[in-house]
Amino acid sequence: MTMIYLDHAATTPIAKEVMATMTAWAENKDAFGNPSSVHHFGRRARRDLDDARRSIAQTIQAEEKEIIFTSGGTEANNLAVIGTALANKDKGNHIITSKQEHHAVLRAAEYLEKKGFEVTYLPVNNEGIVRIEDVKAALTNRTILVSLMAVNNETGIVQPVQEIGSMLKNHQAFFHTDAVQAFGLLKLNVLQLGVDLLTVSAHKINGPKGMGFLYAASHVPISPIQFGGEQERKKRAGTENTMGVLGLRKAVEIVMDEREYRYQKYSSYKKEFVRVLTEKKVRFQINGTINNTVPSIINISFPNTDVQALLTNFDIEGVAASSGSACTAGAIEPSHVLTAMYGANDERAINSIRFSFGLMNSKENISAAANIVASVVNRLTNQKG
Ligand SMILES: Cc1ncc(COP(=O)(O)O)c(C=O)c1O
């Protein structure tokens, strides 16, 4: 049985051009040096890093010195939230975020609460969107950071980042956005968006795992959250992962070249997926307004089912998908994102599945997967009568 992978929002396979770039680096006897070394080998590695930094910065209209390479989205989010809070605590101790953020932001915010910071966790409306008025109302003269994601990783819902960015223009608070699920699909210009900090992860765009970057505008004071050498302008200690950086650079170049093409392609996949479910008379409900989601992600609730039965049966029949709800000790823990949208007792938080599209898909395997999903759901719901 050939498995159909519909979990690209969790991670993606490495693109072959990315692999080739990384292999070429590893095989080059001149390229392995430590970028901090002053000799020939070090200078060569430094050049590779600097070139990659420049190339990546240009894609979001940032400056080279504003890109901090990290071990991925989690570290970039941690550095943005904790690093900015610690460096700016003389201006206030209040942070605003939302209930639907990735745990890499939520847990960082909780950590700061233990250190004496005050955190406001904004609600979202039942369309999965943070309201600008709520951000405005939560702001105080002690607010130093607002961290709100660009696209939610479970639902694919696009957030009003630019509107929030312009509203925050005259406030001291720095604005961070986790753009892990937006980068490569939405046009991201940090100046236009009005963001001071922005997170990207390589493995969501067919780059290597354990690699990412934080854009931090040069006017944002940031304290390091790990200690050692003076790499990354003293903001991120540790010998740079040159091979990962080159892989990330290649992945970024490819995704930028193909951005619009992929946007169209994944939109057609989403349409086809919904068409088949409708044709097969499956009972389902899309979480969020489909027109306000990235084309790569669709989150669907199947009434009268639960995620455990769904995901297990999909997997047995050849479809790999996922869910924001977790199965812990035999009980299903509801998705924190869908709970934020619909409330604690809504069924959708335990019967919704995220399907996410990418390079492993084609029109044909999307149709095939949708047919499998339809037959599994119809079987499970008919069993229940
Ligand atoms: C929105 C979002 N933020 C952050 C992360 C974490 O990124 P990484 O896996 O590179 O640490 C993810 C990945 O699941 C994500 O989807």
The ligand as an SDF file (V2000), in Angstrom:
LIG
                    3D

 16 16  0  0  0  0  0  0  0  0999 V2000
    3.1540   27.7350   13.9880 C   0  0  0  0  0  0  0  0  0  0  0  0
    4.3660   26.9730   14.4440 C   0  0  0  0  0  0  0  0  0  0  0  0
    5.2570   27.5630   15.2360 N   0  0  0  0  0  0  0  0  0  0  0  0
    6.3550   26.9370   15.6560 C   0  0  0  0  0  0  0  0  0  0  0  0
    6.6100   25.6340   15.3040 C   0  0  0  0  0  0  0  0  0  0  0  0
    7.8450   24.9580   15.8270 C   0  0  0  0  0  0  0  0  0  0  0  0
    8.8390   24.8640   14.8170 O   0  0  0  0  0  0  0  0  0  0  0  0
   10.0110   23.7930   14.9290 P   0  0  0  0  0  0  0  0  0  0  0  0
    9.3980   22.4540   14.7120 O   0  0  0  0  0  0  0  0  0  0  0  0
   10.9730   24.1820   13.8380 O   0  0  0  0  0  0  0  0  0  0  0  0
   10.6310   23.9300   16.2700 O   0  0  0  0  0  0  0  0  0  0  0  0
    5.6970   24.9620   14.4920 C   0  0  0  0  0  0  0  0  0  0  0  0
    5.9100   23.5410   14.1510 C   0  0  0  0  0  0  0  0  0  0  0  0
    5.1440   22.6900   14.5340 O   0  0  0  0  0  0  0  0  0  0  0  0
    4.5510   25.6490   14.0450 C   0  0  0  0  0  0  0  0  0  0  0  0
    3.6440   25.0570   13.2540 O   0  0  0  0  0  0  0  0  0  0  0  0
  1  2  1  0
  2  3  1  0
  2 15  2  0
  3  4  2  0
  4  5  1  0
  5  6  1  0
  5 12  2  0
  6  7  1  0
  7  8  1  0
  8  9  2  0
  8 10  1  0
  8 11  1  0
 12 13  1  0
 12 15  1  0
 13 14  2  0
 15 16  1  0
M  END
$$$$
